[in-house]
Structures are given as C-alpha cells and as structure tokens.
Amino acid sequence: MTVQDEAAADGEALEVWIDQDLCTGDGICAQYAPEVFELDIDGLAYVKSPDDELLQDKGATTPVPLPLLVDVVDSAKECPGDCIHVRRVADRVEVYGPDAA
C-alpha cells in the first residue's frame, strides 16, 4: 500500500509545517512540491496556503493536498535540516518528519 493509499483509506486530513530554526535553505522541499513549499528572500523555506500565499508566521501550517502527499512526504524524508513536519489535523500527531513515531 502506498503512502497515498494509506492516507486515503484512513480518510485523515494532514497538515505540514516547517521549523525555520532548523531550515538549511537547500530548497529540496520546493523542488519536490512547489505548490506547498517556497523559499523566501531570507533563504528559508515556508509553507504556502491553498491560495498560494506564503505563510511566514512561526509554526504556520497548511493542508497537504492528497495528490501531493507523496511529494510532501518525500520532502520531509529528504530534508537535510529535518525541519518538515507532517501531522494529522485531528490529533496533531506527527506521521512523517523528525518527530514521527
């Protein structure tokens, strides 16, 4: 079963956020999922809202669109700063990222 299938089967909404204190500015996330991540002028990555607005507040989250789930998860796995966190909206438990169980 793929990551996408698991999320669809569970029917769980997921959200993603970036810890800018750990961000190395490599931009891997923006390469994997430019619809969700973007590097700002400060050289750090941020999540974007569903209407493409850069969310710069500390701990800002954005929904993970199901078609982009694999790209977002790959971003979290490949991030050299281990700063991308994907969690369930319902209980805020991290399912992908450095704090995932």
N, C-alpha and C positions, 0 to 999 in steps of 0.2 A: 504494500500500500504506500502511495506517495504522500509527501507532506500535505499536498493539496487535498488528496482524498481524505486524509485524517481530519483535517480542519472542516471539510465539507460534511463528513459523516458526523462529527461532533456538533456541527452547527454553531460553533463558538466564534463569537466576534473577537478579533485580535487587534491590538494596537501596538505601535512601535514608538520608541523614543531613543534619543541619543544623549549620552553623558558627555557634554562638550569638554569637561575637565580631563577626560581620557582620550578625546579625539586627537588623532595624529595628522589629520588633514590629507590622508592618502587619496581620498576620493573614490575608493573602491565601491562604496555603497552607491554613490551617484552613477557609477558605471553600470552596476547591476540593475538598479531601479531608479532611474532619473525622475520617474513620476512621483516618487516618495521622498527621495533624498536630494539635497543640493548643498554645494559648498558656497559659503557666503564670502564676502570681501575679507573677513577676518581669517580665512583659510580653514575654518572649521565646518563640519557637516551639520546640517539641521534637517528635520523632517518638514514636509510640506503638507498643508491642509488639502482636503479633497478638491478645493477650487484653486490649487496651485500657489497658495500664499505661504511664504517662508515663516515658520513658527520659531521664533528666537527666544521665547520665554524658557527659563530653566525647567527641564522636565516635561516640556510640551510633548504631547502625544498626538498621533494621527492614526486613523483606522488603516488596517492592512487590507487592501482590496484582494479578494480571493484569487483573481487571475495573476496577481503579482506576488503571491505568498512565497513561492519558491525563490524568486529573486530577492525578496526581503530576507528570507532565512539564509540564503547564500551570502548575502551582505553581512549578516551577523556572524556567520561562521568564518568568513574570510577577513573580517576587520582586524587589522594589526593592533588597534588600540583596545579591542574588546569592549567597545563602548555602545554597541547597538543592542537594545533590549526589546524583545517581543513578548508581550504578555496577553493573557486572556482579559477581556474587558470585565467579565462578570466578577471574578475574584482577584484580579490584579496579580495572578501568579505568572511568573516568567516561564515561558515554554521554550524559548530559544534565546541564546545570549549567554553572557558570562555567569549569570546568577541562576540559570535554568537547572532544575533538579535532575 
